Amino acid sequence: MEYPVVWWVGDVFRDPNHKDWEVIGMTGMLRMRRSRGVLSGFLLSLLGLWGGLIAFVGPYFHYAYTPDIAWTYTSARLWLEILPGAAVFLGGILLMVAAGRHIALFGALLAAAGGAWFTLGTVFSPLWNNNVPLGGSPASLTVTMRIAEQVGFFTGLGIVIVAIASAAFGRIISLPAEVVAEPAPTVPVETAETTETTEPVA
């Protein structure tokens, strides 16, 4: 007569072939420590706020795109700055609070998509705006400041966001699985000991 193989876990015996161990293993693959994405999420949240608000507050310190009037809303700012900024901000928040790997990965992808749109949105905007680029133009008079506005509003901002989000995505997806202790059917110690020591009756 063959006896079942059992594992000693804590103060109970558990059957390693029990189906609940597969569930526990899968749970471990999906879980992660919240601290893994805190720094990346914090940086992305700040960059998302910058991207979504700089068009409205930039004119206060002479850093703006046309129309260079503070708190002026346009549909171009909605599509090219507010929405991608909100996506990056939300992605950063998800990275900071996520305890599940799939949620953190979604946050990183969402932030990366927002960053890519910051960089490429003005390039593709003529497709739906009668061949006219959206977003306005740098409002400064000097070449250096115009370049700084282009980099800080769209191109450079998007590149930095995509870089941080990609690094966070790679870090999270490469994490080893963490086995999580979950309740599983157990065999009391006394019963298990009796099962192992009792001889089969011929």
N, C-alpha and C positions, 0 to 999 in steps of 0.2 A: 504494500500500500504506500503511495506517495503522499507526502505531506506538503501543504502549500508553503511557498517561500514567503516570509514576511519580513518587513523592515521595522527596526526599532526607531521610533520617532517620538522624542519627548518621553512620556510615560505610558505610551501605548504602542501596540504593534499595528502596522499598516501593510496592506497588500500592495506591492509596487505595480501589479498588473491591473489594479482597479481603474475603471474608466475616469474617476475623478482626478487621477493624477494627470491625465491628458489635459483636463480643464485647467488644473493648477499650472501646468507647463505653459499653456497658451496665455494664461493671465500674466505669468512672469514675463513673457515676450512683449506684452503690451504695456507693462508698467515701467515707470522710470522715476527717478528722484526729481522733485520739483526744482532743486538747485541746478540741474543740468542746463536749463534754458533761461535762468534768471538774467544773467548779464546780457546775452543776446537779445532777449525780449525787452529788457529795459532800454537798450540802445535803439532798438527798432521802434519802440513806442515814442521815444523822444524825436526820432527822425520823422515818424509819421505826423506828430504834432507840428514839427517845423514845416514839413511839406504842405500840410493842410492850412496852416495859418499865416505863413510868411507873406503870402500875397496880400493879406489884409492888414498886417501890422508893419510890413517892410517900409512903406512910405514914411513912417514916423522917423526912421533914421536913414532916409534917402537910399533905400535898397529896394528896388521895385521893378515890376513889369508894368507896361501900360495896360489899363488906365492906372496911373500912379497916384491913386487917391485911397486913403485908408478905408477899410471896411466896405469896399465897393464890390458888389456881387455881380458876376456874369456867368452865363452858361459855360463858357470856356473854362473858368476857374472851377466850376462844379466837376466837369469831366476830366480835367487835366491835373487838378490839385486836391480838391476836397475829397473826391471819391478814392483816388489812390492813397492819399494821406490816411483816410479812415481805414482802408484795407491794411496798410502797414501798421497802424496803431493797434488794430484788433489782433493782427497776427502776433505782434509783440506781447500783448496781454495774454494771449493763449499760450505762448511759450513760457511766460512767467508762472502761470497758475496750473498748467497741465501736469497731471500725475500719470496720464496715459500717453504712451508713445505716439499713438495715432493722432491724438489731438495736437500734440506738439509739432508733429510733422505737418499737419494741416496748417497750423499757424505759420510755420516757416515758409510753406508754399504760398500762402496768402500774402505774406509780406514780400516775398520775392516777386510775385505777380504785380503788386503795387509799385515796387521799385522799378520793374521793367516798364511799367506804364508811364512813370515819371520820365524815364529816358526816351521812350519811343512814342509817347502820346502825341507830341507836337509834330512828329514826323508823319504819323498816319492820319492826323486830323483832316487834311485836305480831302480824304476819301469820302467824308460825310459833310463837308462844309464848302461844297462848290469850288473845290480846288484851291481854297484859301486856308493857310495854316491858322490854327487857333492858338491862343495863349498870349497874344500881344508880342511886344518886343522889349528888350531892356531899356529902362527909362534913363539911365545915367548918360552923361555926355562923354566921359572918358572911356577909352578902349579897355583899360584895365578893369574898371567897374562893370562895364557891360559884360565882359567875360566872367567876372565873379558872379554876376546875377544869373547868367546862363547856367553856370556850374551849380550854384546854390539853389536855384529854383527847380531845375529839371535834370540836366545831364549828369552832373557829378553826384547829386543827391540820389538819383536812381541807381547809379553804379555802386555807391557805398551800401545802399540798402540791399541790393541783390547779393553783394559780397558777404555781408553779415548774415543774411538769411540762408545763403547757401552753406556757409560754414556751420551754422546751427543745424541745418538739415543733415549734413554729413556727420556731425558729431552725434546727433541723436540716433540716426539709423545704424551707426557702427557700435552702439552700446551693446554689451552682452546682455542676454536675457537675465532677469532677476526673478528667481523662483519665489513666489509669495506663499506664505503659509496660510492656507485656507482650510476651513473645517472639512473633514472627509470622514467617511464611515470608518469607525475604529473597532478594534477587538480588545476588550478589557484584558488587562495583564493576566489576571487569574485564568481566564478562559484560554488565552493563547498558550500559557504555560501548561495547562491541562492537555491541550491538543497536541503539544509537542512531546509530552512525556508519556502519554497513554499508549500502550502497545495495542496493536490491532488484534482483535479476537479472531482466532482461526476458525 
